[in-house]
Amino acid sequence: MSNQISANSTFLPENSAPRETPLMQGISLAARLLVGFVMLIAGAGKLGAIEQFGHNIYNYQLLPLSLVNIAALLFVWVEITIGILLIVGAAVRGSALLSGALLLLFIAAVLWAMSQGLEIDCGCFGNANGEGGVKVGWPKVLENLGLLAASIFLIYFPRSYFSLDRVIHEHWES
């Protein structure tokens, strides 16, 4: 018995890789569109009310005033970019990884605000007049956990129907 590993050997049996069944690809498509549209709508809503979103970020009391505007712009454009990439199915695994990281950050911020007794607007979808927004609380945490679960699913099962990644992959195989 040889202790060497050949270039063609793997550490996992061939049948242990996640299966790309039609059902899994359908679920992946649904997860991709769900997270993608939520990110796109949230980012676009904030873009239309960027100053109010800056106030929302400041209300969390986590960033100094000098970083609030930069953070607001970064969040908005990252959300819009992730949303577009997921909707068209481009760089799905990387986009899902970024959306998961962003959602973890949002969950941590909401939990922080709750632990500090802050009754503030979460700033999730933008609100030009600053009224009627969703307050931080357990419903927002659970919503973000659901989106996080969909993002994690996409990291492990990125292939789906109607995706740019699929078209590119099929083109390169032919």
C-alpha positions in Angstrom: 0.0 0.0 0.0 1.4 3.3 -1.0 1.4 6.4 1.2 1.5 8.8 -1.7 -1.5 10.6 -3.0 -1.8 10.9 -6.7 -2.9 14.1 -8.5 -6.2 12.4 -9.4 -7.1 11.2 -5.9 -9.6 12.9 -3.6 -10.1 12.8 0.1 -13.9 12.2 -0.3 -15.6 9.3 -2.0 -17.0 10.2 -5.4 -20.6 9.8 -4.3 -20.2 12.1 -1.2 -20.4 15.4 -3.1 -23.7 17.2 -2.9 -26.0 16.0 -5.7 -27.3 18.5 -8.1 -30.8 17.1 -8.5 -33.5 19.1 -10.3 -35.1 19.7 -6.8 -31.9 21.1 -5.4 -31.5 23.3 -8.4 -35.0 24.5 -8.1 -34.5 25.3 -4.4 -31.3 27.0 -5.3 -33.1 29.2 -7.8 -35.7 30.1 -5.3 -33.0 31.0 -2.6 -31.0 32.9 -5.2 -34.0 35.0 -6.2 -35.2 35.5 -2.7 -31.9 36.8 -1.3 -31.1 38.7 -4.5 -34.4 40.6 -4.6 -34.3 41.4 -0.9 -30.8 42.7 -1.2 -31.6 44.7 -4.4 -34.8 46.2 -3.0 -33.2 47.0 0.3 -30.1 48.6 -1.3 -32.2 50.6 -3.8 -34.6 51.8 -1.0 -31.6 53.1 1.0 -30.1 54.7 -2.1 -33.2 56.8 -2.4 -32.9 57.9 1.2 -29.2 57.8 1.8 -29.1 60.6 4.4 -31.8 58.9 6.5 -29.9 55.6 6.2 -26.9 57.4 7.6 -28.9 58.5 10.5 -30.1 54.9 11.0 -26.5 53.7 11.1 -25.6 56.4 13.6 -28.4 55.5 15.9 -26.9 52.0 16.4 -24.0 53.8 18.3 -21.5 51.5 16.8 -19.6 53.8 14.5 -18.1 57.2 15.0 -19.8 60.0 13.1 -16.8 60.3 10.7 -17.4 56.7 9.3 -21.2 56.8 9.1 -21.5 58.2 5.6 -18.8 55.9 4.2 -20.5 52.9 5.8 -23.9 54.0 4.4 -22.6 54.2 0.8 -20.7 50.9 1.1 -23.7 49.0 2.5 -26.0 50.4 -0.2 -23.7 49.6 -3.1 -22.7 46.2 -1.8 -26.4 45.2 -1.3 -27.3 46.4 -4.8 -24.3 44.5 -6.3 -25.0 41.3 -4.4 -28.7 41.5 -5.4 -28.0 41.9 -9.1 -25.4 39.1 -9.1 -27.7 36.7 -7.4 -30.7 37.6 -9.6 -28.8 36.9 -12.8 -26.9 34.0 -11.3 -23.4 35.3 -11.6 -20.7 34.4 -9.1 -23.4 32.8 -7.0 -21.1 31.2 -4.4 -19.1 34.4 -3.8 -22.3 36.5 -3.8 -23.9 34.2 -1.3 -20.8 34.3 0.9 -20.9 38.1 0.9 -24.6 38.2 1.6 -24.1 35.8 4.5 -21.4 38.0 5.9 -23.5 41.1 5.6 -26.5 39.4 7.2 -24.3 38.2 10.1 -23.3 41.8 10.5 -26.9 43.0 10.4 -28.0 40.3 12.9 -25.1 41.3 15.3 -26.1 45.0 15.0 -29.8 44.3 15.7 -28.9 42.1 18.7 -26.5 44.9 19.9 -29.3 47.5 19.7 -31.7 45.2 21.5 -29.2 44.5 24.3 -28.7 48.3 24.7 -32.4 48.9 24.9 -32.3 51.0 21.7 -35.8 51.4 20.2 -34.6 52.4 16.7 -35.5 51.9 13.1 -33.4 49.0 11.8 -32.7 51.0 8.5 -33.3 47.8 6.5 -35.2 49.1 3.5 -34.7 52.8 3.6 -37.3 55.4 4.5 -37.0 58.9 3.1 -39.2 60.5 5.8 -37.7 58.5 8.7 -41.2 57.4 9.9 -42.8 54.0 9.8 -39.6 51.9 9.5 -39.2 48.5 11.1 -37.9 48.6 14.6 -35.1 46.4 15.8 -36.4 43.3 17.5 -36.8 39.5 17.3 -38.9 39.5 14.1 -36.0 41.3 12.3 -33.5 38.9 13.7 -35.6 35.9 12.6 -36.0 37.4 9.1 -32.3 37.9 8.8 -31.6 34.4 10.0 -33.9 33.0 7.3 -32.1 35.0 4.7 -28.8 33.8 6.2 -30.0 30.2 5.9 -30.8 30.8 2.2 -27.3 32.3 1.7 -25.6 29.4 3.4 -27.6 27.0 1.2 -26.4 28.9 -1.9 -22.8 28.5 -0.8 -23.1 24.7 -0.8 -25.6 24.5 -3.7 -24.8 27.4 -6.1 -25.9 25.7 -9.3 -29.5 26.5 -10.4 -31.7 27.0 -13.4 -31.6 30.2 -15.3 -28.2 31.4 -14.1 -25.3 33.1 -15.9 -22.9 30.8 -14.1 -24.6 27.8 -15.7 -24.5 29.3 -19.2 -20.8 30.1 -18.8 -20.0 26.7 -17.4 -21.9 24.9 -20.2 -20.1 27.1 -22.8 -16.7 26.2 -21.5 -17.5 22.5 -21.4 -18.5 22.4 -25.1 
